Amino acid sequence: MKKIIAKISIGLLLVGCGAQKPSNDVATNLPIVTAIDLTQTKEDKVPVIINPGRFTQDSVTYFLPKVVQGTYAVSDFGKFVDGFKAFDYEGNEIVAKKLDTNSWLISNAKQLDKITYMVNDTYDIENTDIGTPFSPSGTNIEPDNYVLNLHGFIGYFDVLKNNQYALDVTAPTKMKRTSALQKVGAETSEDGSVTTDKYLASRYFEITDNPMMYGNLDVEEFEVGDIKIVLSVYSPNGVHTAAKIKETVFKMMKGQKAYLGDINSTPRYDIYLYLAPSTQEAPTGFGALEHHTSTVVVLPEQIGEDALASAMIDVVSHEFFHIVTPLSVHSEDVHYFDYDAPTFSKHLWMYEGVTEYFATLFQVNQGLVEDQEFYDKIMGKIQSANGFDDTMSFTEMSEKILDQPYASNYVNVYEKGALIGMCMDILMRKESSGNRGILSLMKELSLKYGKNKPFEDDKIIDEIIAMTYPSIGEFLKTHVEGNTPINYTEFFNMVGLTVKSEKIETDYIRNAGALIFGGNQEKGTIFFTELVLDNSFWAENGVKPNDEIVEVNGTKLTIQNANAVIGAALQWQVGDDVEMKLNRAGEEVVIKTKLTQSFTNGKKLAVDEKATEDATNLRGTWIKG
């Protein structure tokens, strides 16, 4: 998963990759027949029918996922189910007892014929007090767009986790549709107006792992080497097109394939891009969620073309690199994922951190960015990581990620997690005279394990040490399992880089990665912190610490829309008009001006002109490999 705006959120939204362990309690081997009828949508709710076949035991429990793979927070998809009913073979309703948010008990299971219920979407209610899933894992139900993350519509029976699923999705024939799930047929009504697409999943995991999108889509299909890419874009106001985004995705994935080399990949990869409009009901959890052969991306529609291209490279490359880990290299917690009572692996430093590092490094490795831009990204991650608890054991945080204080440090997996990958890469390059790095280690682990063989969570670090060098072991024991902060200067010295203090450009919501806002949950307000004094634009316009933000460019700021409104400032350009209303201890203060470039005092990572020849050479093998 990659949550980009989460990295600039103000702690108001917290978020957080699997298969099912074999069960011996299978009641029947017939496919579970499921149906979603988009033509019967009412009040943004879609009817679902579940026909499990005949049970041989007295009672069964039906679940919607509490947590889904790739996310590290509670989603509670059962919360969006209304009108849950169970029927016998005579068509009579039988008792279905709701046990908790996500489960229903049917006691008279031998008589159960089918289950029916309505599913409410999550996008429309994100900006309310109802807790909702991270947008790329959520659902959208609108006349012109359906984001079908199937885990939000279809659940599982406790005794039928390994059964096949036959899925029918009924929609107007003229409606475009793309799916990562295997399509096995279609039936069209006599008048041709309605088509039912038929899909087959080998087990429940495939239901959760294969999203779909139906509606007014703009679709582009193209080849990158031996991979067919299907890019599906929903832009409600036609601001962006798949054709314009295609070139960015093509160059990015071509570079990724070249960087990965001989790591096996999928023959088809789907990218679903939902561009959220600027409305109160639109989703604001911007980022993406990975699957084995696809990713769902949610970004703001008002984003500029250049910024969209940059975001797609940042987000989609991260998700595609998940084909290495955890999709090919993962623990038993991931492989035998429990959607209702999950346990979590200790190794988010690898699943999300190393993946994020690959998504950053490959760009300079393949010439998509210049060296200095890569250095700036590394420095930005260091600065962002400083906003989290640097003494927290990463393995402990990973294992307890749903609980506090660990949950509020989750976003650090993209910052310090990536830096852990960088340090291991530099160490391996140094120990092997440039011949081995963390990518080669992940390739070796992929060959040893692969997508169908999980590793033991408590043993993998010792295995990595045995496969590499004592220095890797010392690093992992001290800085990943342990709670000692990393001295990045030591690693930069190895590759002939140095950190310089200087005046640097920044944006209007951060000082070199550090947010200049805070949130008061009790009062429901957002305010400038002391850091605003070091942001030249706001300081020069008279903004002071503790000024509460009331309105931004005509939009009232609330806790619910803070991510969207403040996040939109990332797209502001020099010369744009800006108007902000503030509350300064009861007095209204209005800032109305044109944007100028903002600066702050920061640190810059640059080439050390006094670096040794060995360090310079090591830097070359590290970056260009």
Secondary structure in CASP SS format (residue, H / E / C, confidence):
PFRMAT SS
TARGET T0000
AUTHOR 0000-0000-0000
METHOD secondary structure of the structure
MODEL  1
M C 1.00
K E 1.00
K C 1.00
I C 1.00
I H 1.00
A H 1.00
K H 1.00
I H 1.00
S C 1.00
I C 1.00
G C 1.00
L C 1.00
L C 1.00
L C 1.00
V C 1.00
G C 1.00
C C 1.00
G C 1.00
A E 1.00
Q C 1.00
K C 1.00
P C 1.00
S C 1.00
N C 1.00
D C 1.00
V C 1.00
A C 1.00
T C 1.00
N C 1.00
L C 1.00
P C 1.00
I E 1.00
V E 1.00
T E 1.00
A E 1.00
I E 1.00
D E 1.00
L H 1.00
T H 1.00
Q H 1.00
T C 1.00
K E 1.00
E C 1.00
D C 1.00
K E 1.00
V E 1.00
P E 1.00
V E 1.00
I E 1.00
I E 1.00
N E 1.00
P C 1.00
G C 1.00
R C 1.00
F C 1.00
T C 1.00
Q C 1.00
D C 1.00
S C 1.00
V E 1.00
T E 1.00
Y E 1.00
F E 1.00
L C 1.00
P C 1.00
K C 1.00
V C 1.00
V C 1.00
Q C 1.00
G C 1.00
T C 1.00
Y C 1.00
A C 1.00
V C 1.00
S C 1.00
D C 1.00
F H 1.00
G H 1.00
K H 1.00
F H 1.00
V E 1.00
D E 1.00
G E 1.00
F E 1.00
K E 1.00
A E 1.00
F E 1.00
D E 1.00
Y C 1.00
E C 1.00
G C 1.00
N C 1.00
E E 1.00
I E 1.00
V C 1.00
A C 1.00
K E 1.00
K E 1.00
L E 1.00
D E 1.00
T C 1.00
N C 1.00
S E 1.00
W E 1.00
L E 1.00
I E 1.00
S C 1.00
N C 1.00
A H 1.00
K H 1.00
Q H 1.00
L E 1.00
D E 1.00
K E 1.00
I E 1.00
T E 1.00
Y E 1.00
M E 1.00
V E 1.00
N E 1.00
D C 1.00
T C 1.00
Y H 1.00
D H 1.00
I H 1.00
E C 1.00
N C 1.00
T C 1.00
D C 1.00
I C 1.00
G C 1.00
T C 1.00
P C 1.00
F C 1.00
S H 1.00
P H 1.00
S H 1.00
G C 1.00
T C 1.00
N E 1.00
I E 1.00
E E 1.00
P C 1.00
D C 1.00
N E 1.00
Y E 1.00
V E 1.00
L E 1.00
N C 1.00
L H 1.00
H H 1.00
G H 1.00
F C 1.00
I C 1.00
G C 1.00
Y E 1.00
F E 1.00
D C 1.00
V C 1.00
L C 1.00
K C 1.00
N C 1.00
N C 1.00
Q C 1.00
Y E 1.00
A E 1.00
L E 1.00
D E 1.00
V E 1.00
T E 1.00
A E 1.00
P E 1.00
T C 1.00
K C 1.00
M C 1.00
K E 1.00
R E 1.00
T E 1.00
S E 1.00
A C 1.00
L C 1.00
Q C 1.00
K E 1.00
V E 1.00
G E 1.00
A E 1.00
E E 1.00
T E 1.00
S C 1.00
E C 1.00
D C 1.00
G C 1.00
S C 1.00
V E 1.00
T E 1.00
T E 1.00
D E 1.00
K E 1.00
Y E 1.00
L E 1.00
A E 1.00
S C 1.00
R C 1.00
Y H 1.00
F H 1.00
E H 1.00
I H 1.00
T H 1.00
D C 1.00
N C 1.00
P C 1.00
M E 1.00
M E 1.00
Y E 1.00
G E 1.00
N C 1.00
L C 1.00
D E 1.00
V E 1.00
E E 1.00
E E 1.00
F E 1.00
E E 1.00
V E 1.00
G C 1.00
D C 1.00
I E 1.00
K E 1.00
I E 1.00
V E 1.00
L E 1.00
S E 1.00
V E 1.00
Y E 1.00
S C 1.00
P C 1.00
N C 1.00
G C 1.00
V C 1.00
H C 1.00
T C 1.00
A H 1.00
A H 1.00
K H 1.00
I H 1.00
K H 1.00
E H 1.00
T H 1.00
V H 1.00
F H 1.00
K H 1.00
M H 1.00
M H 1.00
K H 1.00
G H 1.00
Q H 1.00
K H 1.00
A H 1.00
Y H 1.00
L H 1.00
G C 1.00
D C 1.00
I C 1.00
N C 1.00
S C 1.00
T C 1.00
P C 1.00
R E 1.00
Y E 1.00
D E 1.00
I E 1.00
Y E 1.00
L E 1.00
Y E 1.00
L E 1.00
A E 1.00
P C 1.00
S C 1.00
T C 1.00
Q C 1.00
E C 1.00
A C 1.00
P C 1.00
T C 1.00
G C 1.00
F C 1.00
G E 1.00
A E 1.00
L E 1.00
E E 1.00
H C 1.00
H C 1.00
T C 1.00
S E 1.00
T E 1.00
V E 1.00
V E 1.00
V E 1.00
L E 1.00
P E 1.00
E C 1.00
Q C 1.00
I C 1.00
G C 1.00
E H 1.00
D H 1.00
A H 1.00
L H 1.00
A H 1.00
S H 1.00
A H 1.00
M H 1.00
I H 1.00
D H 1.00
V H 1.00
V H 1.00
S H 1.00
H H 1.00
E H 1.00
F H 1.00
F H 1.00
H C 1.00
I C 1.00
V C 1.00
T C 1.00
P C 1.00
L C 1.00
S C 1.00
V C 1.00
H C 1.00
S E 1.00
E H 1.00
D H 1.00
V H 1.00
H H 1.00
Y E 1.00
F C 1.00
D C 1.00
Y C 1.00
D C 1.00
A C 1.00
P C 1.00
T C 1.00
F C 1.00
S C 1.00
K C 1.00
H C 1.00
L H 1.00
W H 1.00
M H 1.00
Y H 1.00
E H 1.00
G H 1.00
V H 1.00
T H 1.00
E H 1.00
Y H 1.00
F H 1.00
A H 1.00
T H 1.00
L H 1.00
F H 1.00
Q H 1.00
V H 1.00
N H 1.00
Q C 1.00
G C 1.00
L C 1.00
V C 1.00
E C 1.00
D H 1.00
Q H 1.00
E H 1.00
F H 1.00
Y H 1.00
D H 1.00
K H 1.00
I H 1.00
M H 1.00
G H 1.00
K H 1.00
I H 1.00
Q H 1.00
S H 1.00
A H 1.00
N C 1.00
G C 1.00
F C 1.00
D C 1.00
D C 1.00
T C 1.00
M C 1.00
S C 1.00
F H 1.00
T H 1.00
E H 1.00
M H 1.00
S H 1.00
E H 1.00
K C 1.00
I C 1.00
L C 1.00
D C 1.00
Q C 1.00
P C 1.00
Y C 1.00
A H 1.00
S H 1.00
N H 1.00
Y H 1.00
V H 1.00
N H 1.00
V H 1.00
Y C 1.00
E C 1.00
K H 1.00
G H 1.00
A H 1.00
L H 1.00
I H 1.00
G H 1.00
M H 1.00
C H 1.00
M H 1.00
D H 1.00
I H 1.00
L H 1.00
M H 1.00
R H 1.00
K H 1.00
E H 1.00
S C 1.00
S C 1.00
G C 1.00
N C 1.00
R C 1.00
G C 1.00
I H 1.00
L H 1.00
S H 1.00
L H 1.00
M H 1.00
K H 1.00
E H 1.00
L H 1.00
S H 1.00
L H 1.00
K H 1.00
Y C 1.00
G C 1.00
K C 1.00
N C 1.00
K C 1.00
P C 1.00
F E 1.00
E C 1.00
D C 1.00
D C 1.00
K C 1.00
I H 1.00
I H 1.00
D H 1.00
E H 1.00
I H 1.00
I H 1.00
A H 1.00
M H 1.00
T C 1.00
Y C 1.00
P H 1.00
S H 1.00
I H 1.00
G H 1.00
E H 1.00
F H 1.00
L H 1.00
K H 1.00
T H 1.00
H H 1.00
V H 1.00
E C 1.00
G C 1.00
N C 1.00
T C 1.00
P C 1.00
I C 1.00
N C 1.00
Y H 1.00
T H 1.00
E H 1.00
F H 1.00
F H 1.00
N H 1.00
M H 1.00
V C 1.00
G C 1.00
L E 1.00
T E 1.00
V E 1.00
K E 1.00
S E 1.00
E E 1.00
K E 1.00
I E 1.00
E E 1.00
T E 1.00
D C 1.00
Y C 1.00
I C 1.00
R E 1.00
N E 1.00
A C 1.00
G C 1.00
A E 1.00
L E 1.00
I C 1.00
F E 1.00
G E 1.00
G E 1.00
N E 1.00
Q C 1.00
E C 1.00
K C 1.00
G C 1.00
T E 1.00
I E 1.00
F E 1.00
F E 1.00
T C 1.00
E H 1.00
L H 1.00
V H 1.00
L H 1.00
D H 1.00
N C 1.00
S H 1.00
F H 1.00
W H 1.00
A H 1.00
E H 1.00
N C 1.00
G C 1.00
V C 1.00
K C 1.00
P C 1.00
N C 1.00
D C 1.00
E E 1.00
I E 1.00
V E 1.00
E E 1.00
V E 1.00
N C 1.00
G C 1.00
T E 1.00
K E 1.00
L C 1.00
T C 1.00
I C 1.00
Q C 1.00
N C 1.00
A H 1.00
N H 1.00
A H 1.00
V H 1.00
I H 1.00
G H 1.00
A H 1.00
A H 1.00
L H 1.00
Q H 1.00
W C 1.00
Q C 1.00
V C 1.00
G C 1.00
D C 1.00
D E 1.00
V E 1.00
E E 1.00
M E 1.00
K E 1.00
L E 1.00
N E 1.00
R E 1.00
A C 1.00
G C 1.00
E E 1.00
E E 1.00
V E 1.00
V E 1.00
I E 1.00
K E 1.00
T E 1.00
K E 1.00
L C 1.00
T C 1.00
Q C 1.00
S E 1.00
F E 1.00
T E 1.00
N E 1.00
G E 1.00
K E 1.00
K E 1.00
L E 1.00
A E 1.00
V E 1.00
D C 1.00
E C 1.00
K C 1.00
A C 1.00
T C 1.00
E H 1.00
D H 1.00
A H 1.00
T H 1.00
N H 1.00
L H 1.00
R H 1.00
G H 1.00
T H 1.00
W H 1.00
I H 1.00
K H 1.00
G C 1.00
END
